[in-house]
Amino acid sequence: MIFDNDILLGVIILIVGMGFFTLSMVEHTDSYADAVKTSILYDKASDQLKFLVSDGTLESAILLINNGYGSQAEEVLRNRIDLEDYIIVIGNYTISQGDLNDKDIVVVSTVIVLNRTEGWYGVYGDERTLRLTDRCFLSEEEVYSYLGGNSHSFVRAIYYFRSSTPINISLICGG
């Protein structure tokens, strides 16, 4: 025979069990949501760095930074990186935007080796692009005459000293 006390005890056990089940589901769902959010942030940062490397912007920025034109390189990189809060470290040169405090962060990095012939190169572009001439020149004047027909707001002749030292680049992104 089932008594009222047995039913009451069964209901209490059922309620406690459901409470533990619900709590574990919420914790599992929150962990999964955090993992997905971090994965999306990593993919976004990784794509940004991949685009900067593949179109030559970082190579041009490295040459500008090494030759004392860091402010032009910073301006272009700030306009090209489509993230709100980040730090990009190019060798020993750091560019930061926003605030990473109290945010989830991801770090993506790459290594670039400039493998070019020693000589004069032209770096040209505007506030959103940086390009580097495909060939080297014998003098600074040749670079400026070669790039003279281009209508770019920024044109510099840079002498590249051959170096096989790899340059570490890291993009730290917060979201």
C-alpha positions in Angstrom: 0.0 0.0 0.0 1.3 3.5 -0.8 1.0 6.1 1.9 1.0 9.8 1.6 4.5 10.0 3.1 5.8 7.7 0.4 4.4 10.0 -2.3 5.8 13.1 -0.6 9.2 11.5 -0.4 9.1 10.5 -4.1 8.1 14.0 -5.2 10.9 15.5 -3.1 13.5 13.1 -4.7 12.1 13.9 -8.1 12.3 17.6 -7.5 15.9 17.4 -6.2 16.9 15.2 -9.2 15.4 17.6 -11.7 17.2 20.5 -10.0 20.6 18.7 -10.4 19.7 17.8 -14.0 18.8 21.4 -14.9 21.9 22.8 -13.2 24.2 20.4 -15.1 22.5 21.3 -18.4 22.9 25.0 -17.8 26.6 24.6 -16.9 27.1 22.4 -20.0 25.3 24.9 -22.3 27.2 27.9 -20.9 30.6 26.1 -21.4 29.6 25.2 -25.0 28.5 28.8 -25.7 31.8 30.2 -24.4 33.7 27.7 -26.6 31.8 28.7 -29.7 32.2 32.4 -28.9 36.0 31.9 -28.5 36.2 29.9 -31.7 34.4 32.6 -33.6 36.8 35.3 -32.2 39.8 33.1 -33.1 38.6 32.7 -36.6 38.0 36.4 -37.0 41.5 37.3 -35.7 43.1 34.5 -37.8 41.4 35.8 -41.0 42.5 39.4 -40.2 46.1 38.3 -39.9 45.9 36.1 -43.0 44.6 38.9 -45.1 47.3 41.3 -43.9 50.0 38.8 -44.7 48.6 37.6 -48.1 48.1 41.1 -49.6 51.6 42.3 -48.6 50.4 44.9 -46.1 52.5 43.5 -43.2 55.6 43.2 -45.4 55.3 46.8 -46.4 54.6 47.9 -42.8 57.7 46.1 -41.6 59.9 48.0 -44.1 58.3 51.3 -43.1 58.7 50.6 -39.4 62.3 49.6 -39.8 63.0 52.8 -41.8 61.4 55.3 -39.3 57.9 55.6 -40.9 56.1 53.8 -38.2 53.3 56.3 -38.0 52.3 55.7 -41.7 52.3 51.9 -41.1 50.2 52.3 -37.9 47.6 54.4 -39.7 47.2 51.9 -42.5 47.1 48.9 -40.0 44.5 50.6 -37.8 42.3 51.2 -40.9 42.7 47.7 -42.2 42.2 45.7 -39.0 38.4 45.3 -38.6 38.5 44.5 -34.8 37.4 46.7 -31.9 40.0 45.7 -29.3 43.4 44.3 -30.3 47.1 44.5 -29.9 49.4 43.8 -32.9 53.0 43.2 -32.2 55.4 43.3 -35.2 58.8 42.3 -33.8 59.3 44.9 -31.0 56.8 47.4 -32.4 53.4 47.4 -30.7 50.1 48.9 -32.0 47.1 48.8 -29.7 43.5 49.7 -30.2 40.8 49.6 -27.5 41.0 47.9 -24.2 41.5 44.2 -23.5 40.9 44.3 -19.8 38.0 42.0 -18.6 37.6 40.5 -22.1 38.1 37.0 -23.5 41.3 37.1 -25.6 42.7 35.0 -28.4 46.2 35.1 -29.8 47.2 34.4 -33.4 50.7 34.7 -34.7 52.9 34.1 -37.7 56.5 34.5 -38.7 57.5 36.5 -41.8 60.9 36.3 -43.5 61.6 39.0 -46.0 63.3 37.3 -48.9 64.1 40.0 -51.3 67.1 41.3 -53.2 69.0 44.1 -51.4 68.2 47.4 -53.0 65.6 50.3 -53.3 61.9 49.5 -53.2 58.9 51.7 -53.4 56.2 51.6 -50.7 53.0 53.3 -51.8 49.4 53.5 -50.9 46.8 55.5 -49.1 45.2 55.4 -45.6 43.8 51.8 -46.2 46.4 50.1 -48.4 50.1 49.6 -48.6 51.8 48.1 -51.6 55.5 47.3 -52.3 57.0 47.4 -55.7 57.7 43.9 -57.2 61.2 44.7 -58.2 64.1 46.6 -56.7 65.8 49.6 -58.1 69.4 50.9 -58.1 68.6 54.3 -56.7 66.0 56.3 -54.8 65.4 58.5 -57.8 64.5 55.5 -60.0 61.9 54.5 -57.4 60.3 57.9 -57.4 60.3 58.2 -61.2 58.8 54.7 -61.4 56.0 55.6 -58.9 55.5 59.1 -60.2 52.6 58.2 -62.4 50.7 56.7 -59.6 48.1 58.8 -57.8 48.7 57.6 -54.2 48.7 59.8 -51.2 51.7 58.0 -49.8 54.9 57.2 -51.7 58.3 56.3 -50.1 61.5 54.9 -51.4 63.0 52.4 -48.9 66.4 50.8 -49.0 66.2 47.1 -48.0 69.2 45.5 -46.5 69.1 41.8 -47.1 68.3 39.9 -43.8 67.1 36.4 -43.2 66.0 37.2 -39.6 62.4 36.1 -39.1 60.0 38.6 -37.8 57.4 37.4 -35.3 54.0 38.9 -35.6 51.2 38.4 -33.1 47.6 39.6 -33.1 46.0 39.6 -29.7 42.2 40.1 -30.0 39.6 40.6 -27.3 35.9 40.2 -27.6 
